């Protein structure tokens, strides 16, 4: 990697509060999205925060909303955004 300012840190074991150095890896945003694609995504009601839908992967979540990959759902899942127009999301 070239140390691009757009790079992000991936938690190798997918446990976001495990910040041990051997669990962290610098990846591009694209690599990070690909890695998250195989993880289930929960859609939550904005008011109750109860899970209203679970998708097999982030791509399925986008498809259900008629959206292309990239954007607000990804940002919710990595903690950059709490919610979007359709609900909140988490991995």
N, C-alpha and C positions, 0 to 999 in steps of 0.2 A: 504494500500500500504506500501511497505517496504522502500521507499525512494531510490529505485534503480536509479543509475546514468543514465539509459536509459529512465527513465520516461520523459514525456513531459507535457506541459501545454495546456489544451484545453480551448477554449473560448466557454462557454456553449451556448451563444446565436448566435454563429458563426460570430460575428462581431469582426474582428481581431484587430481593434484599440480600442475596449472597454476593457480596462485593469483594470476595477474595480474589487476588490477582490471577490465580490459576483458573478462575471462572469467567474472566473478562477478556473480550477480544474486540479489537477495532475492526469494524466492517463498514462497507458503504451502505447507504440507505437501501439500495436495491437488494444487496445481500441479506440485510436484516429482514426485509419484507419476505424474501423467498424463504428464509428460515421460519418465519412466523406463519407462513402459508399452511404448514402441516399441523398447526395447533388449533384446537377448537376456540371459537370466539363466542362469548355471551353477549346478547343484546339485552339491556335493562331498561325498564320503564323509567322515564325521567323523574316522575313524582314519587313513586314507591321504591325505586331502585331494585325491584324484584326482576329476576331474569324472565324475559318474555319469549326469548328464542335463543337457541344454541345452534351455531353453524359449525360444520365440520372443519372449516378453515376460513381465513379472512377473505379469500376469493369468493367463497359462497355467500358471505355476508354482503359483499359488494353486489354480486349478481342479483340477490333478492331485492335489492333496492334499485336495480337498473343503473348502477353506477359502475364506472371503470375502476380498476385498482389504483390505489394511491389516494391519499387525502385524509379526510377527517376520521375514518374508522381506524386507520393505521395510527394516527396521532393519539387517539383515545387509548389504543392498546399499548402504546409505549409510554403513556403518561404525559404527553405534550398537550393533550386536550382532555377535558373531563367528559364532554358530550358533544354530539352534533344534533342536527335537526331531527334525526330519527331515533335518538336514544343515546344511552351511554354504552360503551363497549369495554370488554376486558378479555384478556387471554386466560 
